[in-house]
Amino acid sequence: MKSRKKIVNSIIFVIVFLYACVSLYPLLWAILQSFKSEREFLTSIWSLPSGLDFTNFRTAFQKGNLATYFFNTVRNTAATLVVDLVFITLAGFAFAKMKMKFKKFLYGLILVNLLIPTPIILLPMYLLILDLHIQNSLAAIVFPYFQGFAPLGLILITNYFNNIPDEVIESARIDGCNTAQILVKMIVPLAKPILSTLTVLGGMSAWNEFMWALISISDVKKYTLSVGISTLNDKTSILGYTPVFAALTVSAMVFIVIYLLAQKAFVQSITAGAVKG
């Protein structure tokens, strides 16, 4: 039995390893190209760079307006995360721990958004921001991003709150805490792992989003990284190819680093799922 278990574990390890290699290869390839000179890239796209040359990164920031795109994306992502965490936490607490009429119906109504393909709602959303005269504004980005992430975030945080014993809340009420105090002083500290997970997932969603940013923003100075990098791809005759890879590397590495820093809390929220008394 032990030998059979080892064989199965070895097969699983090989499959996971191969999957990881296939998944990481495009990213690693792009990173390697970002350190090449334009001549090295055009000579051979498969060779390793001769050294760590940061000229492409400087070109991307100085001539490709990458600094502007980066700042816009940081601002949009930060604002989106604030809206995500505040409203999803409030909604999750209400659905998990508060009594109200039509709770299941309202919860299901929000989750219906998961079944709606994004392309279907792009035109109505665009017409809406035109009617509200908020095109090229922060609101035109943040609230559609929130609408897209809210159903998944609500599922995760509601399930997490459901696993917090009701006795914890009742004891706090006996001690004189109102609902707001219970949420801020007890629930939020207990929910740090799931909030970290929502931060990573919601942040990645907002950071990498392309389609809506392309539609809702027409001002070049307000482009996000994803849209800005796509415009750099059209300037390869001027900037070259390697600065585009440098811009892609910058965009990808930000949330890779954030994920690595928040990995412990991320895993904890997935595996724990309950408050241990």
C-alpha positions in Angstrom: 0.0 0.0 0.0 2.8 2.4 0.9 4.6 1.8 -2.4 1.4 2.3 -4.3 0.7 5.6 -2.4 4.2 6.8 -3.3 3.7 6.0 -6.9 0.4 8.0 -7.0 2.0 10.9 -5.1 4.9 10.9 -7.6 2.6 11.0 -10.6 0.6 13.8 -9.0 3.8 15.7 -8.4 5.0 15.3 -12.0 1.6 16.4 -13.3 1.6 19.5 -11.1 5.2 20.3 -11.9 4.6 20.1 -15.6 1.5 22.3 -15.3 3.5 24.8 -13.3 6.2 24.9 -16.0 3.7 25.3 -18.8 1.9 28.1 -16.9 5.1 30.0 -15.9 6.9 29.7 -19.1 5.3 32.6 -21.0 5.9 34.9 -18.0 9.6 33.8 -17.6 10.1 34.2 -21.4 8.7 37.8 -21.3 10.9 38.6 -18.3 14.0 37.3 -20.1 13.2 39.4 -23.2 12.9 42.5 -21.1 16.6 42.3 -20.2 17.8 41.9 -23.9 18.9 44.6 -26.2 16.8 45.0 -29.3 19.5 43.5 -31.4 19.7 40.4 -29.2 15.9 40.0 -29.4 15.7 40.2 -33.1 18.7 37.9 -33.5 17.2 35.1 -31.4 14.1 35.2 -29.3 15.0 31.9 -27.5 18.5 32.8 -26.3 19.3 34.1 -22.8 20.1 37.8 -22.3 23.8 38.6 -22.2 23.4 40.5 -19.0 20.9 42.4 -16.8 20.3 45.6 -18.9 17.7 47.9 -17.4 17.6 50.2 -20.4 14.3 48.8 -21.6 12.6 49.6 -18.3 14.0 53.2 -18.5 12.7 53.5 -22.1 9.3 52.2 -21.1 8.9 54.7 -18.3 10.4 57.7 -20.0 9.3 57.3 -23.7 6.3 55.0 -23.2 4.5 56.9 -20.5 4.6 53.8 -18.3 4.9 55.9 -15.1 1.5 57.6 -16.0 -0.2 54.3 -16.7 1.3 52.8 -13.6 0.0 55.6 -11.4 -3.5 55.5 -12.9 -3.7 51.7 -12.3 -2.5 52.0 -8.7 -5.1 54.7 -8.1 -7.9 52.8 -9.7 -7.0 49.5 -8.0 -6.7 51.2 -4.6 -10.1 52.9 -4.9 -11.7 49.7 -6.2 -10.3 47.7 -3.2 -11.7 50.3 -0.7 -15.2 50.0 -2.3 -14.9 46.2 -2.6 -13.8 45.6 1.0 -16.2 48.0 2.6 -19.4 47.0 0.7 -18.7 43.3 0.4 -17.9 43.1 4.2 -21.1 44.9 5.1 -23.2 42.8 2.7 -21.5 39.6 3.9 -22.1 40.3 7.5 -25.8 41.2 6.8 -26.4 38.0 4.9 -24.6 35.8 7.3 -25.5 37.2 10.7 -28.5 39.5 10.5 -32.2 38.7 10.2 -34.0 40.5 7.4 -36.8 39.8 5.0 -36.2 38.3 1.5 -32.5 37.6 2.5 -32.2 34.5 0.3 -33.9 36.2 -2.6 -31.6 39.3 -2.4 -28.5 37.0 -2.0 -29.5 35.0 -5.1 -30.3 38.2 -7.0 -26.7 39.4 -6.5 -25.2 36.0 -7.4 -27.2 36.1 -10.7 -24.5 38.5 -11.9 -22.1 35.5 -12.2 -24.3 34.1 -14.9 -24.3 37.2 -17.1 -21.5 37.2 -19.7 -19.5 40.5 -19.5 -19.8 41.4 -23.2 -23.6 41.5 -22.9 -23.5 44.4 -20.4 -20.7 46.4 -21.8 -22.9 48.5 -24.1 -25.6 49.3 -21.5 -22.8 50.2 -19.0 -21.1 52.4 -21.5 -24.4 54.2 -22.3 -25.0 54.6 -18.6 -21.7 56.4 -17.9 -22.4 58.6 -20.9 -25.8 59.6 -19.5 -24.2 60.2 -16.1 -21.4 62.3 -17.7 -18.7 60.3 -15.8 -16.7 59.0 -18.7 -12.9 59.2 -18.1 -13.5 59.6 -14.3 -12.6 57.3 -11.4 -16.2 56.4 -10.8 -16.6 55.1 -14.3 -13.9 52.5 -13.5 -14.4 51.7 -9.8 -18.1 50.8 -9.7 -18.2 48.6 -12.8 -15.1 46.8 -11.3 -17.0 46.4 -8.0 -20.1 45.1 -9.8 -18.0 42.5 -11.5 -16.2 41.3 -8.4 -19.0 41.6 -5.9 -20.7 38.2 -6.5 -17.5 36.1 -6.0 -16.4 38.3 -3.0 -19.8 37.9 -1.4 -19.8 34.2 -1.7 -16.4 33.9 -0.1 -17.0 36.3 2.8 -20.5 35.1 3.5 -19.4 31.5 3.8 -16.5 32.7 6.1 -18.9 34.7 8.3 -21.3 31.7 8.5 -18.5 29.7 10.2 -18.1 32.3 13.0 -20.2 31.1 16.0 -23.3 33.1 16.7 -22.4 32.8 20.4 -19.5 35.2 19.8 -21.8 37.9 18.6 -24.4 37.2 21.3 -21.8 37.5 24.0 -20.8 40.9 22.6 -24.4 42.1 22.6 -24.7 41.1 26.2 -21.6 43.2 27.0 -23.4 46.2 25.4 -21.9 46.3 21.9 -24.1 47.5 19.1 -24.0 46.1 15.5 -21.4 48.5 14.3 -19.0 47.8 17.2 -19.4 44.1 16.8 -18.5 44.4 13.1 -15.5 46.7 13.6 -14.1 45.3 16.8 -14.8 41.6 16.5 -15.8 40.4 13.0 -13.3 42.4 11.0 -10.3 41.2 13.1 -11.5 37.6 12.9 -11.9 38.0 9.1 -8.4 39.2 8.3 -7.5 36.0 6.3 -10.6 36.3 4.1 -10.1 40.0 3.7 -6.5 39.4 2.6 -7.8 36.9 0.0 -10.4 39.4 -1.2 -7.6 42.0 -1.5 -5.5 39.8 -3.6 -8.3 38.6 -5.8 -10.1 41.9 -6.2 -6.8 43.7 -6.7 -5.6 41.4 -9.4 -9.0 41.7 -11.1 -8.9 45.5 -11.2 -5.1 45.6 -12.0 -5.4 43.4 -15.0 -8.8 44.4 -16.4 -8.6 45.5 -20.0 -11.9 45.5 -21.9 -13.9 48.0 -19.7 -10.9 50.3 -19.2 -10.4 50.4 -23.0 -14.1 51.3 -23.5 -14.7 53.7 -20.7 -11.5 55.7 -21.0 -10.7 57.8 -24.0 -8.2 60.2 -22.5 -4.7 58.9 -23.1 -3.4 60.5 -19.9 -5.9 58.3 -17.9 -5.0 55.0 -19.5 -4.4 52.0 -17.3 -1.4 49.7 -17.6 -3.2 47.1 -19.6 -4.5 49.7 -22.1 -1.3 51.6 -22.1 0.8 48.6 -22.8 -1.5 47.7 -25.7 -0.7 51.1 -27.2 3.0 50.5 -26.7 2.7 47.4 -28.8 1.6 49.8 -31.7 4.8 51.8 -31.2 7.3 49.0 -31.7 8.7 50.7 -34.8 9.7 53.7 -32.6 10.4 52.1 -29.2 11.3 48.6 -30.2 9.9 45.3 -28.9 12.0 44.9 -25.7 10.6 47.9 -23.9 7.1 46.4 -24.4 8.3 43.2 -22.6 9.8 45.5 -19.8 6.3 47.1 -19.4 4.7 43.6 -19.2 7.2 42.5 -16.6 6.5 45.6 -14.4 2.7 45.0 -14.7 3.0 41.3 -13.8 5.5 41.5 -11.0 3.5 43.9 -8.8 0.8 41.4 -7.9 3.2 38.4 -7.9 5.1 40.1 -5.1 1.8 41.1 -3.3 0.6 37.5 -3.6 3.8 36.1 -2.2 3.6 38.5 0.8 -0.1 37.7 1.4 0.2 33.9 0.6 0.0 32.8 4.3 -3.3 34.6 4.9 -4.6 33.6 1.5 -4.0 29.9 2.2 -5.4 30.2 5.7 -8.7 31.7 4.5 -9.1 28.8 2.1 -8.1 26.0 4.4 -9.4 27.2 7.8 -12.9 28.5 7.0 -13.8 28.5 10.7 -13.1 30.2 14.0 -11.7 27.7 16.5 -12.9 28.2 20.0 
